[in-house]
């Protein structure tokens, strides 16, 4: 498997982090809007935050107009945000077990969290990476949360700095839903205009989120269920057995080309601010070669810039930006460039 904790953490934290708070956006469905009883905005928010996660299975589709560049050497789990359209399958038992199947250019990546161990299978490399469930493994070895759980995290991050309303209804994957809208308060420094979340009328789980940006009527990012089944999935889906001939590795020991990686030495990111103009600051580790060196990736996809903080590269999308200095400092968020430079000044 040609990826490691360092490379994926840096890539996700700097390039996927450009999307900032827009890391999940789900598309609303077409058709006549259902007629539903009225609900107060705060009551709808509270019901979303307290609803029990259900068992489910479905197909999640991503329609992306962020303008994120394709990242050299990235895997399927991070390339979703660099493709104009992609889809993946999700299953969860409503408790602690999850399964995700993501297509890749040369095969498929399957991530299974059985409640005790997280297994990541790369069919192209014929490699299995194993990590304990109760630890914090590298991002590439964690089963992505189902869209409902991800949406709750998003709402929790911005609800206190948002103007919240309910704007009609929608039908998503055959389910009736309310349209919950969060808009940044005037004091928030962000390039995002609104986040529109379709909330299941019965189960109160998020089914769809649409992210809009300033200066454009077209959504920047859609990620969502094109099909959804709330029946309990087959328990066999959450049991994993390494395929014959597969190489099994421990996640914390996996580095470039199977060598031990220095992931444990990588500093934890620092969060600056809150709400819509949150900025994440971190440091990129040094590596060798384009594949193992996040700075080499940044130089390929970023635009050279300079300022009082020094020299570096700026990566911009419709939904935010990331700034990486030549000495490896990195800041990213759904914010304008000046907010990033101010965050560097706080280093």
N, C-alpha and C positions, 0 to 999 in steps of 0.2 A: 504494500500500500504506500504510495508515494505522497504522503502528507503526514503532518505531525501536529502536536499540540501548539508549538510555537507558530508555525506557518498559519494554521487555521485560526488561532486566536488573533493573530495580527490582522489577517485578512478580514475576519468577521468584525473585529473591533474597529478597523479603519475604513474598509471599503463597504461592507454591508452596513457598518455603523453610519455611513453617509445617509442612509435612509432614516436614521434617528428613530423617532417614535413611530415610523411608518412601516416597521418590520413585518406587520401583518395587515393586509387590507383585503377584504373579501368582496366580491361583486354581488350586487343585488340581481335578482332574477327578473325575467320579463313576464308580461301578462297583466291581467286586470288586478288592481290592488284589492286585497281583501278588506271587508268591513269588520272592524274590531272595536270592542269597548274602549273608551278613552282611558288613558293612564297618564298620571303626572310624571314629568321627567325624572325627578329625584326618586320616585317610587320605582320607576323602571330601572334606574341605575342600581338601586339597592337590591332589587330582585335578581339582577344579573350577578352581582357580587356575592350573593348568598345562595344562589341556586346550586344544587348538588350536581356535579358533573355526571352526565349519563353515559352508559355504554353506547358506543356508536361505531359505525364503519361508513366510509364514503370516499369519494374522489374530490380532491381539492385542486382547483385550477387557479393559476396565477397569470394575470395579464398585467404586464409591466411596461410603463412608459416613463420610468425614472430616468433613463439614460445612463444607467450604470455600465461601465465598460466590462467586457469579458476579462476575467482575471486569469492570467496564465497559470496553469497547473491546478486550478480549483477543481473540487469534486462536485458531485451532483447536489449535495446538501447546501452548498454555498452558491452554486451557479444559478439557482432558481431566480435570484434577484438580478441576474445579468441577462436573462432571456426575456424576449417579448411575450412569449407564452410557454407555459409548462404546466404539468399536472403530476400529482403524486397521490398515492393511496394511504389512508390512515385507518387504524383500528384502535379502540381502547375499551377496556372492560369497565370503565367508570371508577376504577379503584387506582391501582398503581401500575397496571400492565398496559403497555402500548406496543404498537407495531407500525412502522412507516416504510413504505416502498417508494424509492425515488429512482427515476430513470437516469442513466448516464450515457455518455456518447458511445461507450463500449460495452454496456451491459446494464446492470442494476445494482443499486445500493439498498440493502435491507437493514433496518435497525429494529431490534427487538429488545424491549425492556420487560423482563419477566417478573419484576418486582424484587429480585435479588441481584441480578446481573444484567448489564446492558451489553448486547452483542451487536456488532457492526460488520456486515458481510459485504464485501466488494467482489462482485462476480467477475469483473475484468481482471483484477489482480489475484483472485482466488485467495483472499486474505480475510481472516476473521480477527477483529479486535475486541477484546473483552475488558469490561470495567465494572467494578462493584456499583450497585444501584445507589447505595447510601453515601458514596463519595461524590465529589464534583469533578467528573472526568472532562477531558477536553471536549469542545463543542462537537467535533465530528463523531464522538462516541456516545452522544446523548440522543435519545429519541426525542424529536421535536414534539412540543406540546400540541395537543389537538387545537384547532382554531378557537374553540370556545375558551380554553384556558389561556391562550395567548391574548385573546381580546380582553379578558378580565384584567390581565396585567397592564394592558394599554390603558384601559379606562381608569385603573387605579393610579396610573402615573400622571394623568392630566386632568382628572375630574375637578380638583381643587382650583385649577387655574383656567377653567373653561366656563363658557356660557352653554348651558345644557338645555336642549329642547327635544320634543317629539314631533317629527315632521311626517305625518302620514304613515302608511303601511306598505308592505312589499310581500312578494312571494319568492322564496328562495329554496331551491331544490325540493319544491312541492310542499313547503312549510309556510304557514302564515306568520308574518313577522311585523313588529313595530320598527319604525325608522328612528333610531336614537342619534341625535346630532350633537357633537361637541365642537365648539368653536373657541379658539384662543381669546382670552381677554385682551383688551387693547394694550395692556402693559407687557404682553408676551412678545419676545423678539424671535419670531419663527417665520419660515417660508411657507408653512402649512396654513391653509385656509380653514379646513374643517376635516373632521373624521365622522363619517356616517356609518353607523353600525345597525344592521338588521338583527333584531332580537326575536328569537322564537316566542310566539305568543303563549304557547302552552308550557314549554320547558324553561323558558327564560334563559336559554343559552344563546350566545352570539352566533348567528349564521352568516353574516355578511358585514364587511366594513369597506367603505370607499374613502380613499384619502384624496382630498383636493388641495391644490397649491395655489399660492397667490399668482395672479397674472395669467391663469389658464382656466377655461371652463371644463376642460377634459380632465378626468381623474388621472392622477400620477401612477397609482398602483391599485390593482385589484387582486385579491387572493380569495378564492371561495369554493364552497361546496357546489359541484355540479350535480352530485347525487349524495344522498344521505339516508342511512338506515339506522334507526334507534334500537334495533333488536340487539340482544347480547351476541357478540361474535363468538365463533367457535373457539373454545379454550386452547385448542391445538395451535392456533395462530400465535400464541404468546409463549410457546415452547420452541427453543432453538437448538438444533443439532448441527455442528459444523459439517459441511459437505465433505465427502471423501476427497482426500488430497489437499484440503485447504490448510494453509498455515495459520495457526492461532497465536496471537500475540496479546500481551497485556498492554492496556492503553497507556499506563504511566511509563512504560518502558519503550514505547514506540517513538522513534525519531526518523530522520530522513533515511530512506532505504533500509529501514529496520534497525537502525542504530539507536542507542539510547539517546533520548532527547532531553534538553535542559528545561523542560516546561516548568518544573517546580521552581526554577530560578527566575521566571518571568514575573515582574511586579504586577500586583493587582491594579486594575484601572481605578482612576479617581473620578467621581461624579461631581460636576460643578453645576450649581443651580438646580432648579426643579421644574416640573411641568413641561411646557412646550419648548422652552429654550434650554433644556438640559444639554450639557456638553460632557462627553466622556473623554478623559485624558489618560493616555498610557504611554509606554515606551516600547518601541519595536526592538526586538532582539537582533543581534547580528547573526548572519548565517552565511553559508557558502553556496555560490551558484544561484541562478535565477529561481530555481525551484525551492530551495531552502532558505532564501533570503528575502524577507518581506520588503526590504528597502529596494531591491531590484524590481519587484513588482510595482511599487509605488512610482518609481522613476519611469516605468513604461507607460503607466496609465494616467499620471498626474501632469499638471502644467507647472513649469518652474515659476516660483514667486519668491519675493524677498521682503523683509521688513525689519523693524527694530529687533525682532526676535532672531534674525539670521536669514538663512536661505532654506528653501524647501520646495515642496510640491503641493499643489491644490487640486483636489478631486471634487468636482461639482456635479450635482444632479438636480432634477426639478424639485426634489424633496429635501435637499440639504447639502452638506459639504463636509469634507475632511481635509485637514491640513497636517502635513508631515514635514518636520524639519530635517535638515541634513544630519543632525546628530541623533535622530531617532525619536524625538518627541512627537506625539500624535494626538490630535484633538478632532472630534467628529460630533455632529449633531444635525438636527433638522433646523438649522439656523443659518443666517447670512455669514459671509466670510469675516466681517468685523467682530462678530461674537466669538469666533474661533480665535482670532488674534488676541482678543482680550483675555480669553482663557489661558493662552500661552503666557501672558503677562503675569498670571497668578501662579506660575510654576515655581 
